[in-house]
């Protein structure tokens, strides 16, 4: 069973490590009311550098980098936004480390009521099932365009994210958070009937997924 370690706040590197991971600073100056954008290359390079300096990080640990209202763009700054992803890097020879990069969006920034821990919950669930991005299943398409293949990986959050309201609220210690609904294995594996509880294909009821995906191209 995974165990959560204490969180750490990362700022500008200091002392002996000053400048090692600073590079271009896609996250500098961010305040709660601000929004930032960064390319995948910059994010991955920063994550790899942070992981290489963290003595407690090993293959037994998944590091989660939480960055508030900072979102990934693809190729050009205007092509935004990817709210989080999980990946694996090799900071040193023979070393393979997994990590999650996740925004923590303020309420009202995105449609579908996506906010706070929803992106993180999506990525944590996918990391559990596919930590190295190589857990292959039959190709599948998103329910909104099921005939077009989207992926062939066991990514349990992606089939749900395009629904109008992909998440739901949960209350913990008197504080309300938002987490995302998830697809079950049988949907991604094209199994019928589903081997999940009560033959379901997704977690929350009423179910967003009620049958395995059709063939896609």
C-alpha positions as CSV (number, residue, x, y, z in Angstrom):
1,X,0.0,0.0,0.0
2,X,1.5,3.4,-1.0
3,X,2.4,5.7,2.0
4,X,2.4,9.4,1.8
5,X,5.5,11.3,2.9
6,X,5.5,14.8,4.2
7,X,5.2,17.6,1.6
8,X,8.0,20.0,0.9
9,X,7.7,23.5,-0.6
10,X,10.2,24.1,-3.4
11,X,11.5,27.6,-4.1
12,X,14.6,29.0,-5.7
13,X,17.6,26.7,-5.1
14,X,20.0,27.9,-2.5
15,X,23.5,27.1,-1.1
16,X,25.5,24.4,-2.9
17,X,22.6,23.7,-5.2
18,X,22.0,27.3,-6.3
19,X,21.5,27.6,-10.0
20,X,21.5,23.8,-10.7
21,X,17.8,23.6,-11.4
22,X,17.0,27.3,-11.9
23,X,17.3,27.5,-15.7
24,X,14.5,29.3,-17.4
25,X,11.8,29.8,-14.7
26,X,8.4,29.0,-16.1
27,X,6.9,29.2,-12.7
28,X,8.5,32.3,-11.3
29,X,6.4,35.1,-9.8
30,X,3.3,33.0,-9.6
31,X,0.6,34.2,-7.1
32,X,-2.8,32.8,-6.4
33,X,-4.5,35.2,-8.8
34,X,-2.0,34.6,-11.6
35,X,-1.8,31.9,-14.2
36,X,1.3,30.6,-15.9
37,X,2.1,28.3,-18.9
38,X,5.2,26.1,-19.5
39,X,6.3,23.7,-22.2
40,X,6.6,20.0,-21.6
41,X,10.3,20.1,-22.2
42,X,10.9,22.7,-19.5
43,X,8.6,20.9,-17.0
44,X,10.3,17.5,-17.6
45,X,13.8,19.0,-17.4
46,X,12.9,20.7,-14.1
47,X,11.3,17.5,-12.7
48,X,14.4,15.5,-13.7
49,X,16.7,17.9,-12.0
50,X,14.7,18.1,-8.8
51,X,14.5,14.3,-8.6
52,X,18.3,14.0,-9.1
53,X,18.9,16.3,-6.1
54,X,16.4,14.7,-3.7
55,X,18.2,12.1,-1.6
56,X,14.9,10.5,-0.5
57,X,13.7,9.8,-4.1
58,X,14.0,6.2,-5.3
59,X,12.2,3.9,-7.6
60,X,9.9,3.1,-4.6
61,X,8.8,6.8,-4.5
62,X,6.5,8.8,-6.8
63,X,7.3,12.5,-6.5
64,X,4.2,14.7,-7.0
65,X,5.0,18.3,-8.2
66,X,2.1,20.5,-7.4
67,X,2.3,24.0,-9.0
68,X,-1.0,25.8,-8.5
69,X,-2.3,27.7,-11.6
70,X,0.6,26.7,-14.0
71,X,-0.5,24.7,-17.1
72,X,1.3,23.0,-19.9
73,X,1.1,24.2,-23.4
74,X,1.9,22.2,-26.5
75,X,4.4,23.5,-29.1
76,X,3.1,27.1,-28.9
77,X,2.0,29.1,-25.9
78,X,-1.4,29.7,-27.4
79,X,-2.0,25.9,-27.5
80,X,-3.0,25.5,-23.9
81,X,-3.8,23.8,-21.6
82,X,-2.8,20.4,-20.3
83,X,-3.5,20.4,-16.6
84,X,-1.2,17.6,-15.5
85,X,0.7,14.5,-16.6
86,X,2.7,11.6,-15.1
87,X,5.9,10.3,-16.6
88,X,9.2,8.6,-15.8
89,X,12.7,10.0,-16.2
90,X,16.3,8.7,-16.0
91,X,18.3,11.4,-14.1
92,X,21.3,9.0,-13.9
93,X,22.4,5.9,-15.7
94,X,20.5,2.9,-14.4
95,X,18.0,5.1,-12.5
96,X,14.3,5.2,-13.5
97,X,12.1,7.5,-11.4
98,X,8.4,8.2,-11.8
99,X,6.8,11.6,-11.1
100,X,3.5,13.4,-11.4
101,X,3.2,17.1,-12.5
102,X,-0.1,18.5,-11.5
103,X,-1.7,21.9,-11.5
104,X,-4.1,22.8,-8.6
105,X,-6.6,25.0,-10.4
106,X,-8.5,27.8,-8.7
107,X,-12.3,27.5,-8.9
108,X,-13.8,29.1,-12.1
109,X,-10.8,28.8,-14.4
110,X,-12.1,25.8,-16.3
111,X,-15.4,24.5,-17.4
112,X,-16.8,21.3,-15.8
113,X,-16.1,22.6,-12.3
114,X,-12.5,21.3,-12.6
115,X,-10.6,22.7,-9.6
116,X,-8.2,22.0,-6.7
117,X,-7.3,18.2,-6.4
118,X,-9.2,16.9,-9.4
119,X,-6.2,16.9,-11.8
120,X,-4.0,15.3,-9.1
121,X,-6.6,12.6,-8.5
122,X,-6.6,11.8,-12.2
123,X,-2.9,11.6,-12.5
124,X,-2.4,9.5,-9.3
125,X,-4.9,6.9,-10.5
126,X,-3.2,6.7,-13.8
127,X,0.3,6.5,-12.2
128,X,-0.9,3.5,-10.1
129,X,-2.0,1.6,-13.3
130,X,0.6,2.8,-15.7
131,X,3.6,4.3,-13.9
132,X,6.1,3.9,-16.9
133,X,3.6,4.8,-19.7
134,X,3.9,1.3,-21.2
135,X,0.9,-0.7,-19.9
136,X,-0.7,-1.5,-23.2
137,X,-4.4,-2.4,-23.8
138,X,-6.4,-2.6,-27.0
139,X,-6.7,0.8,-28.7
140,X,-9.7,2.9,-27.6
141,X,-11.3,6.2,-28.4
142,X,-12.9,8.8,-26.1
143,X,-16.6,8.2,-25.7
144,X,-17.3,11.5,-27.4
145,X,-15.5,10.4,-30.6
146,X,-15.3,6.6,-30.0
147,X,-14.5,5.7,-33.6
148,X,-11.2,7.6,-33.5
149,X,-8.4,5.9,-31.5
150,X,-7.1,8.1,-28.7
151,X,-4.7,5.8,-26.9
152,X,-3.7,2.1,-26.3
153,X,-2.6,2.6,-22.7
154,X,-4.2,1.8,-19.4
155,X,-4.9,5.4,-18.6
156,X,-8.0,5.3,-16.3
157,X,-8.6,9.1,-16.1
158,X,-8.5,10.0,-19.8
159,X,-11.8,8.3,-20.9
160,X,-13.7,10.5,-18.4
161,X,-12.1,13.9,-18.7
162,X,-14.1,15.1,-21.7
163,X,-17.5,14.7,-20.0
164,X,-19.2,17.9,-19.1
165,X,-18.6,17.3,-15.4
166,X,-15.8,14.7,-15.0
167,X,-15.4,15.1,-11.3
168,X,-17.3,15.2,-8.0
169,X,-16.9,16.7,-4.6
170,X,-15.7,14.9,-1.5
171,X,-15.4,16.4,2.0
172,X,-12.5,15.6,4.3
173,X,-11.9,17.2,7.7
174,X,-14.6,19.7,6.9
175,X,-13.0,20.9,3.7
176,X,-14.4,20.1,0.3
177,X,-12.2,18.9,-2.5
178,X,-12.9,17.7,-6.1
179,X,-11.7,14.4,-7.5
180,X,-12.3,12.8,-10.9
181,X,-14.4,9.9,-11.8
182,X,-12.4,7.0,-13.3
183,X,-12.8,4.2,-15.9
184,X,-12.5,0.6,-14.7
185,X,-10.1,-1.9,-16.2
186,X,-12.8,-3.8,-18.2
187,X,-13.7,-0.7,-20.2
188,X,-10.1,-0.2,-21.3
189,X,-9.6,-3.9,-21.9
190,X,-12.8,-4.1,-24.0
191,X,-14.3,-6.8,-21.7
192,X,-17.9,-7.8,-21.7
193,X,-19.3,-8.4,-19.2
194,X,-17.2,-6.2,-16.9
195,X,-15.4,-7.9,-14.1
196,X,-15.8,-4.9,-11.9
197,X,-18.2,-4.6,-9.0
198,X,-21.8,-4.9,-10.2
199,X,-20.5,-5.2,-13.8
200,X,-19.7,-1.5,-13.9
201,X,-17.4,0.3,-16.4
202,X,-16.8,3.4,-14.4
203,X,-16.8,4.3,-10.7
204,X,-19.5,6.9,-9.9
205,X,-23.2,6.3,-10.4
206,X,-25.0,7.1,-12.6
207,X,-22.3,5.6,-14.7
208,X,-20.6,7.6,-17.4
209,X,-19.4,4.4,-19.1
210,X,-22.0,1.7,-19.6
211,X,-20.4,-0.6,-22.2
212,X,-16.8,-1.2,-23.6
213,X,-15.6,1.0,-26.4
214,X,-16.2,0.1,-30.0
215,X,-13.4,-0.7,-32.4
216,X,-11.5,2.5,-33.5
217,X,-9.1,3.5,-36.2
